[in-house]
Each structure stands twice: as C-alpha cells, then as structure tokens.
C-alpha cells in the first residue's frame, strides 16, 4: 500500500462486533482523529467497556441495528445496518473481526464507499469452508490490513495481490506496558521519549535502569505481586494470559483456540521434575460458553487441587502479574500475536507456538518457539526457560524482548500505518 495521498478530511466509520473487547482499535481511532478525520464507531447496543472508553475520549458511537448473529432477524438486521451506514455516509468503512467483515460486505453492496478489512487473528483461515468463502469475498475489500505476516501470506494464497494485503500489527502500548510502569516520576526527570519525542518509543527497560529486570521499580512490583500469590522470589513462575474462548466446530476440530489443554499437561510433565515452580493462568471465559469450557478445563486437569497452579479471573490490570513472572507462555493453536507482545513489552521472555503470527513475536535472544499442539515439545521449552532462570539468564532475554517490542510492535507506530492505508484507499481505491 502506498503512502497517504489524500489531504482532505475523511469520514471514517469503524465497525466492530463487540462493545466489550476490541480495545486495540483505540490507538487507531486516536491516530485518525489526530490527523483531523471524522471518526464514528459502530458497535452493538449496550454499555460495554469499549463503548464507555470511546465515549470518555469524546468519540462518537453509533449503535448497530444488527447484532452479528445468524438467525431469523438476519435480513432485517443487515438492512438496518445498511441504512445506518448510508446515513453516516463514510468515505471509508473500516471493519475488524470476521463477523464484522461478513456484515459490512453484505450491508454495503453498491454503496459509494471504500472498504478496509483488518484481520485481528487469522485462525478462521484454518477452516477449509471459510477459506473457500473468503477466496471470493476478499475481492469486496479495497484493502485487507493484516495484523501479522502470517495472515497476509494466507490471503496471498487465496489470490489477494500484495498491494491489497499490507501488514500492520495491532501491537502494544509500550509506554503503558513497561517494567517500571508503577514507578512515580521523580522531580527533574525528563519526559519519556525517543529521539523523535514519541513517548511510546522510550525504552526504559535497559540494564541498570529503573525499569529493567532487577531495577528497583521492577523488583518492588515483582515482590508485591509474588507476595499476593504466596510465591517466593526463588520460585520459577510461568504465566499464561488469555481469555478462554469456547471451542468452534469449524476450527481446530472443536477445541479451544488458546491452547490451555496443551499447557496444562505440559506443565504437569515439567513440574514432576521441578517442584519449585508455579504456573499462573489469568483469564475469564469469553461469554457463557467460554466460562463453561473454562470450568471443564479446571475439572479435567484437576487445577483446583494442584498447589502448583493458580488461575485468576476478573483481572483488570495484568501488569503486576507480568512483573511477577519469569516467562510467559502462549501455546495457541492459532492467532496473531496474542499476549506475547504485552509480555515482551514488560521485559518478560516468551515461549510461543508456531501457530499464526506468534513466531513473529520472539527471536533467538528473547524466547522460544515450539510446534503447536505438541505437549512434549512445550514441556521441553519450559525446561529450557527454567535452566536459564536457574543460571540467571532470563533477565537478559527479557531486555531483548522489550527491545523487540519497542522496535517492531509499538501500537501507536502501527496505528500510523493503518491511518496511512485508509488515507491511501480513500484516494486511490487501493487498486
């Protein structure tokens, strides 16, 4: 996709199927508004967290007449969405998540606007049925902004040309997620910022600095969180941060996508030989079906009776728990970048599966990559991380992870790329 080639104010409508999740759109909305564009976000009705945050920032929110469900109300819902979009008259309709993409395409056929699909996670392309459908429907998008290189490659395999599938990560706010986030600024401290003055590009996690692993702010946050868990400082602590999504029939053979059922048996293998270790899992079930599946996992793997595992729900701020951890584990069966970017920004090295875009989040200095759905391989990788923990090498990997996130995954830098794409599509059609 070429650089921006429009100078007039655009009307941009952002469509999302959830009013609770999807807070990763916020940097993009902020960037577009900062460039002077008029932005309205179309969300399902209700007072979700995303709706509240957008309104707090002064962003206009429109309630979608369509509830993104397949059922008897589908035709009327899509017709209502079409009327809403016609009334808003956007130059560009920007939609995230597959259900939003299907709704946007169906509701806007023949309307004089540009369509930009952004792929949050490419797991749906593992389904043969969905690939067959997307092979036809991607042609309705003027551009597909892919959240990882893996997604761009998958759309390339479906016939989408390179200039129609640019890559821009959702990324992570590297100023909010940093090892010294809890440290109050001292009088006389210079404001954070890199050479270009961008606060998110300041890497305060260097060795010996206040935010580096072992620095005073990090050490204090780590000790406080571990005290709450009842985990001593010399105990190896691994963390997995992920919602528990319910199994989907068409993807991963009806299994949960985040790989909880891979990590739990792998951890059991590892801890049999390393009792001075603890696993912290953070994440609620996504909706009622996700919570039902989470409880099935608790029962299946005997989590409640295992003193080596703690599972926390209802966590609003995960940063203290990253500060407590020695390594993050993302054993997903398919996603974009997941929790690995948050962990890396917090100077926590990661073990990731080779599914989707996860391998893009680590290098040989900052983590480990294992085959997806491979319990023995995951247990071996946890043993390698433990060996580095015992040898005192994990803080160095954490600093490398932080550096990688600042260079490649800062969300505000990514938001600028997305805004460039939308401006270019508005001017040229992306063709």
C-alpha positions as CSV (number, residue, x, y, z in Angstrom):
1,X,0.0,0.0,0.0
2,X,1.4,3.4,-1.0
3,X,1.8,6.3,1.5
4,X,-1.1,8.5,2.2
5,X,-2.2,10.5,-0.8
6,X,-5.2,12.4,0.5
7,X,-5.2,15.8,2.2
8,X,-8.9,16.4,2.8
9,X,-10.8,15.4,5.9
10,X,-12.2,11.9,5.7
11,X,-15.3,10.4,7.3
12,X,-14.3,7.1,8.7
13,X,-16.8,4.5,10.1
14,X,-15.3,1.7,12.2
15,X,-17.4,-1.4,12.6
16,X,-16.8,-4.0,15.3
17,X,-19.0,-6.9,16.5
18,X,-18.2,-6.4,20.2
19,X,-18.7,-3.4,22.6
20,X,-16.6,-5.1,25.3
21,X,-13.4,-6.4,23.7
22,X,-11.5,-4.8,20.8
23,X,-9.8,-2.1,22.8
24,X,-6.9,-2.5,20.4
25,X,-8.8,-0.2,18.0
26,X,-8.3,2.8,20.3
27,X,-4.8,3.8,19.1
28,X,-6.1,3.7,15.5
29,X,-9.1,5.9,16.4
30,X,-6.8,8.3,18.2
31,X,-4.4,8.5,15.2
32,X,-7.2,9.2,12.7
33,X,-8.7,11.9,14.9
34,X,-5.3,13.4,15.5
35,X,-5.0,13.7,11.7
36,X,-8.2,15.7,11.6
37,X,-10.5,12.9,10.3
38,X,-14.1,12.5,11.5
39,X,-14.5,9.0,13.1
40,X,-17.6,7.2,14.3
41,X,-17.5,3.7,15.7
42,X,-20.4,1.3,15.1
43,X,-20.9,-1.2,18.0
44,X,-23.6,-3.5,19.3
45,X,-26.1,-1.8,21.6
46,X,-25.2,-1.7,25.3
47,X,-22.7,-0.2,27.8
48,X,-19.6,-2.3,27.2
49,X,-16.1,-1.4,28.2
50,X,-15.2,-0.4,24.7
51,X,-18.3,1.8,24.3
52,X,-17.5,3.5,27.6
53,X,-13.9,4.2,26.8
54,X,-14.7,5.6,23.4
55,X,-17.3,8.0,24.8
56,X,-14.9,9.0,27.6
57,X,-12.5,10.1,24.8
58,X,-15.2,12.0,23.0
59,X,-15.6,9.6,20.1
60,X,-19.0,9.3,18.5
61,X,-20.5,5.8,18.9
62,X,-23.5,4.6,16.8
63,X,-25.5,1.5,17.9
64,X,-25.6,-1.2,15.3
65,X,-29.1,-2.4,14.3
66,X,-27.5,-5.8,13.5
67,X,-26.5,-8.0,16.4
68,X,-24.0,-10.0,14.3
69,X,-25.9,-13.3,14.9
70,X,-27.2,-15.7,12.4
71,X,-30.9,-16.2,12.8
72,X,-34.4,-15.2,11.7
73,X,-33.5,-11.5,12.3
74,X,-30.5,-11.6,9.9
75,X,-32.1,-9.9,6.8
76,X,-33.7,-7.1,8.9
77,X,-30.6,-6.5,10.9
78,X,-28.4,-6.2,7.8
79,X,-30.9,-3.9,6.2
80,X,-30.9,-1.7,9.3
81,X,-27.1,-1.7,9.3
82,X,-27.1,-0.6,5.6
83,X,-29.5,2.3,6.4
84,X,-27.2,3.4,9.3
85,X,-24.1,3.3,7.1
86,X,-25.9,5.2,4.3
87,X,-26.9,7.9,6.9
88,X,-23.4,8.2,8.2
89,X,-22.1,8.4,4.6
90,X,-18.4,7.4,5.4
91,X,-15.7,7.7,2.8
92,X,-14.1,4.6,4.3
93,X,-15.7,1.7,6.3
94,X,-13.1,0.0,8.4
95,X,-14.1,-3.3,10.0
96,X,-12.4,-5.7,12.3
97,X,-13.1,-9.4,13.1
98,X,-14.7,-11.9,10.6
99,X,-18.3,-11.5,11.6
100,X,-18.0,-7.7,11.2
101,X,-16.4,-8.3,7.7
102,X,-19.3,-10.5,6.6
103,X,-21.8,-8.0,7.8
104,X,-20.0,-5.0,6.3
105,X,-19.7,-6.6,2.9
106,X,-23.3,-7.7,2.8
107,X,-24.7,-4.4,4.1
108,X,-22.8,-2.1,1.7
109,X,-23.0,-3.8,-1.7
110,X,-23.4,-0.9,-4.2
111,X,-22.8,1.9,-1.7
112,X,-20.3,4.6,-2.8
113,X,-17.6,4.0,-0.1
114,X,-14.2,2.2,0.3
115,X,-14.0,-0.9,2.4
116,X,-11.0,-1.9,4.6
117,X,-10.9,-5.1,6.4
118,X,-8.4,-5.5,9.3
119,X,-7.6,-9.1,10.3
120,X,-7.2,-9.3,14.1
121,X,-6.5,-13.0,14.1
122,X,-6.1,-15.4,11.1
123,X,-7.3,-18.6,12.9
124,X,-10.5,-18.7,10.8
125,X,-8.5,-19.3,7.7
126,X,-7.6,-22.7,9.1
127,X,-11.1,-23.7,8.2
128,X,-11.4,-25.1,4.7
129,X,-15.0,-23.9,4.4
130,X,-14.2,-20.4,5.4
131,X,-11.2,-20.3,3.1
132,X,-13.5,-21.2,0.2
133,X,-15.8,-18.4,1.1
134,X,-13.0,-15.9,1.7
135,X,-11.5,-16.8,-1.7
136,X,-14.5,-15.0,-3.2
137,X,-15.4,-12.4,-0.6
138,X,-12.0,-10.7,-0.1
139,X,-12.5,-9.2,-3.5
140,X,-15.1,-6.9,-2.0
141,X,-12.5,-5.3,0.2
142,X,-10.4,-2.5,-1.2
143,X,-7.7,-3.5,1.2
144,X,-7.1,-6.1,3.8
145,X,-4.8,-4.9,6.6
146,X,-3.3,-8.0,8.1
147,X,-2.4,-8.0,11.7
148,X,0.6,-10.3,11.1
149,X,2.7,-11.5,8.2
150,X,1.1,-15.0,8.5
151,X,-2.4,-13.5,7.7
152,X,-1.0,-11.7,4.7
153,X,0.5,-14.9,3.4
154,X,-2.7,-16.8,3.9
155,X,-4.7,-14.2,1.9
156,X,-1.9,-14.3,-0.7
157,X,-2.6,-18.0,-1.1
158,X,-6.3,-17.1,-1.7
159,X,-5.2,-14.9,-4.6
160,X,-5.1,-11.5,-3.0
161,X,-2.2,-9.4,-4.6
162,X,0.5,-8.0,-2.2
163,X,-0.6,-4.3,-2.6
164,X,-4.1,-5.2,-1.3
165,X,-2.8,-7.0,1.9
166,X,-0.4,-4.7,3.8
167,X,0.7,-5.7,7.3
168,X,0.2,-3.6,10.3
169,X,0.2,-5.2,13.8
170,X,-2.3,-4.2,16.5
171,X,0.8,-4.1,18.7
172,X,1.1,-3.0,22.3
173,X,1.3,0.3,24.1
174,X,4.9,0.2,25.1
175,X,4.5,3.2,27.4
176,X,1.7,1.6,29.4
177,X,3.3,-1.9,29.3
178,X,6.9,-1.4,30.6
179,X,8.7,-2.9,33.6
180,X,8.7,0.3,35.6
181,X,5.1,1.3,34.9
182,X,4.4,1.6,38.7
183,X,7.4,4.0,39.3
184,X,6.3,7.5,40.0
185,X,8.3,10.1,38.1
186,X,10.9,11.9,40.2
187,X,11.3,15.7,40.3
188,X,13.7,16.7,37.5
189,X,13.1,13.6,35.4
190,X,13.0,14.3,31.7
191,X,9.7,13.3,30.0
192,X,10.0,9.8,28.4
193,X,10.7,9.7,24.7
194,X,12.9,8.5,22.0
195,X,14.8,10.7,19.5
196,X,11.6,11.6,17.8
197,X,9.9,12.6,21.0
198,X,7.3,9.7,20.8
199,X,6.7,8.6,24.4
200,X,5.9,5.1,23.3
201,X,9.4,4.7,21.8
202,X,11.2,5.3,25.1
203,X,12.9,2.0,26.2
204,X,13.3,2.5,29.9
205,X,13.9,-1.2,30.4
206,X,17.6,-1.2,29.9
207,X,20.1,-2.9,32.2
208,X,20.6,-1.0,35.4
209,X,17.7,1.4,34.6
210,X,14.7,1.8,36.9
211,X,12.6,-0.4,34.7
212,X,15.0,-3.2,33.8
213,X,14.6,-6.6,35.3
214,X,16.3,-6.2,38.7
215,X,15.8,-2.4,38.8
216,X,14.2,-1.1,41.9
217,X,10.8,-0.3,40.5
218,X,10.6,-3.7,38.8
219,X,11.8,-5.5,41.9
220,X,9.2,-3.8,44.1
221,X,6.3,-4.6,41.8
222,X,7.6,-8.2,41.5
223,X,7.9,-8.7,45.2
224,X,4.4,-7.3,45.9
225,X,2.7,-9.5,43.3
226,X,4.5,-12.6,44.4
227,X,3.6,-11.9,48.0
228,X,-0.1,-11.9,46.9
229,X,0.3,-15.2,45.2
230,X,2.3,-16.7,48.0
231,X,5.2,-17.5,45.7
232,X,8.8,-16.9,46.9
233,X,11.3,-15.0,44.8
234,X,13.4,-18.1,44.1
235,X,10.4,-20.0,42.6
236,X,10.2,-20.2,38.8
237,X,6.9,-18.6,37.8
238,X,5.4,-19.0,34.4
239,X,2.3,-17.0,33.3
240,X,-0.3,-17.5,30.6
241,X,-2.7,-14.6,29.9
242,X,-5.6,-15.4,27.7
243,X,-9.4,-15.4,27.6
244,X,-10.8,-18.9,27.4
245,X,-12.7,-19.0,24.1
246,X,-15.3,-21.7,23.6
247,X,-14.4,-24.4,21.0
248,X,-15.6,-23.7,17.5
249,X,-16.8,-26.5,15.3
250,X,-15.2,-25.4,12.1
251,X,-11.8,-24.5,13.6
252,X,-9.2,-26.7,15.4
253,X,-11.5,-29.7,15.5
254,X,-13.8,-28.2,18.1
255,X,-11.0,-27.4,20.6
256,X,-10.4,-24.1,22.4
257,X,-8.0,-21.9,20.4
258,X,-5.7,-20.6,23.1
259,X,-4.1,-24.0,23.9
260,X,-4.9,-24.3,27.6
261,X,-5.4,-28.0,27.1
262,X,-1.8,-28.1,25.7
263,X,-0.1,-26.1,28.5
264,X,-1.8,-27.9,31.5
265,X,-0.5,-31.4,30.7
266,X,2.9,-30.0,29.6
267,X,3.2,-28.2,32.9
268,X,2.4,-31.4,34.8
269,X,5.2,-33.1,33.0
270,X,7.6,-30.3,33.7
271,X,6.7,-29.8,37.3
272,X,7.1,-33.5,38.2
273,X,10.9,-33.0,38.0
274,X,10.9,-29.3,39.1
275,X,8.6,-28.9,42.1
276,X,10.0,-25.4,42.9
277,X,7.9,-23.9,40.1
278,X,4.5,-22.3,39.8
279,X,2.1,-21.7,36.9
280,X,-0.2,-18.6,36.9
281,X,-3.1,-18.6,34.4
282,X,-5.0,-15.4,34.0
283,X,-8.2,-15.2,32.0
284,X,-12.0,-15.5,32.3
285,X,-14.2,-17.5,30.0
286,X,-15.3,-15.4,26.9
287,X,-19.1,-15.4,27.4
288,X,-21.2,-18.1,29.0
289,X,-19.9,-20.8,26.6
290,X,-16.3,-19.8,27.3
291,X,-16.8,-19.9,31.0
292,X,-18.4,-23.4,30.7
293,X,-15.4,-24.5,28.8
294,X,-13.0,-23.0,31.4
295,X,-14.7,-24.9,34.1
296,X,-14.4,-28.1,32.1
297,X,-10.7,-27.5,31.9
298,X,-10.5,-26.9,35.7
299,X,-12.2,-30.3,36.3
300,X,-10.3,-32.2,33.5
301,X,-6.9,-31.2,34.7
302,X,-7.6,-31.0,38.5
303,X,-6.5,-27.4,38.7
304,X,-8.3,-26.7,42.0
305,X,-6.4,-29.4,43.8
306,X,-3.0,-28.6,42.3
307,X,-0.8,-26.4,44.6
308,X,1.5,-25.6,41.7
309,X,-1.2,-23.8,39.7
310,X,-3.2,-20.6,40.3
311,X,-5.9,-19.4,38.0
312,X,-7.1,-15.8,38.3
313,X,-10.2,-14.3,36.8
314,X,-11.6,-10.8,36.9
315,X,-8.2,-9.2,36.4
316,X,-8.4,-5.7,35.0
317,X,-4.7,-4.9,35.1
318,X,-2.3,-7.7,34.1
319,X,0.9,-5.7,34.5
320,X,1.6,-6.7,38.2
321,X,1.4,-10.4,37.2
322,X,3.8,-9.9,34.3
323,X,6.2,-8.2,36.7
324,X,5.9,-11.3,39.0
325,X,6.6,-13.8,36.1
326,X,9.8,-15.2,34.8
327,X,8.4,-16.4,31.5
328,X,5.2,-16.0,29.5
329,X,3.6,-19.0,27.7
330,X,1.4,-18.7,24.6
331,X,0.6,-22.2,23.4
332,X,-2.2,-21.1,21.0
333,X,-3.5,-23.3,18.2
334,X,-3.9,-20.2,16.0
335,X,-3.9,-16.4,16.5
336,X,-2.0,-13.3,15.5
337,X,0.4,-12.1,18.3
338,X,-1.6,-12.5,21.4
339,X,-0.2,-11.9,24.9
340,X,3.4,-12.3,23.8
341,X,3.6,-8.6,22.8
342,X,2.4,-7.4,26.2
343,X,4.8,-9.8,28.0
344,X,7.7,-8.7,25.8
345,X,6.9,-5.0,26.5
346,X,7.0,-5.8,30.2
347,X,10.5,-7.4,29.7
348,X,9.2,-11.0,30.1
349,X,10.6,-13.5,27.6
350,X,8.0,-15.8,25.9
351,X,7.5,-19.4,24.8
352,X,5.2,-19.4,21.8
353,X,3.7,-22.0,19.5
354,X,4.5,-21.8,15.8
355,X,0.8,-21.1,15.1
356,X,-0.3,-18.0,13.2
357,X,1.7,-14.9,13.8
358,X,3.1,-15.9,17.2
359,X,6.6,-16.8,15.8
360,X,6.9,-13.1,14.7
361,X,6.9,-12.0,18.4
362,X,10.2,-13.7,19.5
363,X,13.7,-14.1,18.2
364,X,16.6,-16.3,19.4
365,X,17.5,-13.8,22.0
366,X,14.1,-13.2,23.6
367,X,12.2,-16.6,23.6
368,X,11.4,-20.0,22.3
369,X,9.2,-21.3,19.5
370,X,7.6,-24.8,19.8
371,X,5.3,-26.8,17.4
372,X,1.7,-26.1,18.1
373,X,-0.3,-28.8,19.9
374,X,2.9,-30.6,21.0
375,X,2.8,-31.3,24.7
376,X,6.3,-32.9,25.0
377,X,7.9,-30.0,23.0
378,X,6.2,-27.4,25.2
379,X,7.4,-29.2,28.3
380,X,10.9,-29.2,26.9
381,X,10.8,-25.5,26.2
382,X,9.6,-24.8,29.8
383,X,12.6,-26.8,31.0
384,X,14.9,-24.6,28.8
385,X,13.4,-21.5,30.3
386,X,13.9,-22.9,33.8
387,X,17.5,-23.7,33.0
388,X,18.0,-20.0,32.0
389,X,16.2,-19.0,35.2
390,X,18.5,-21.0,37.4
391,X,21.5,-19.6,35.5
392,X,20.3,-16.0,35.9
393,X,20.0,-15.5,32.1
394,X,16.2,-14.7,31.9
395,X,16.6,-11.0,32.7
396,X,18.8,-10.7,29.6
397,X,16.2,-12.4,27.5
398,X,13.6,-10.0,29.0
399,X,15.6,-7.0,27.9
400,X,15.9,-8.4,24.4
401,X,12.1,-8.9,24.4
402,X,11.4,-5.3,25.5
403,X,13.7,-4.0,22.8
404,X,12.0,-6.1,20.1
405,X,8.6,-4.8,21.1
406,X,9.7,-1.2,21.0
407,X,11.2,-1.6,17.6
408,X,8.5,-3.6,15.9
409,X,5.3,-3.7,17.8
410,X,4.5,-0.3,19.3
411,X,0.8,0.2,18.8
412,X,1.0,3.9,18.0
413,X,3.5,3.4,15.3
414,X,1.3,0.6,13.9
415,X,-1.8,3.0,14.1
416,X,0.0,5.4,11.9
417,X,0.5,2.7,9.3
418,X,-3.2,1.8,9.4
419,X,-4.2,5.5,9.0
420,X,-1.8,5.7,6.0
421,X,-3.6,2.7,4.4
422,X,-7.1,4.3,5.0
423,X,-6.0,7.6,3.5
424,X,-4.4,5.9,0.5
425,X,-7.5,3.7,-0.1
426,X,-9.8,6.8,0.1
427,X,-7.6,8.5,-2.5
428,X,-6.9,5.6,-4.9
429,X,-9.3,2.8,-4.0
430,X,-6.4,0.6,-3.1
431,X,-6.5,-0.9,-6.6
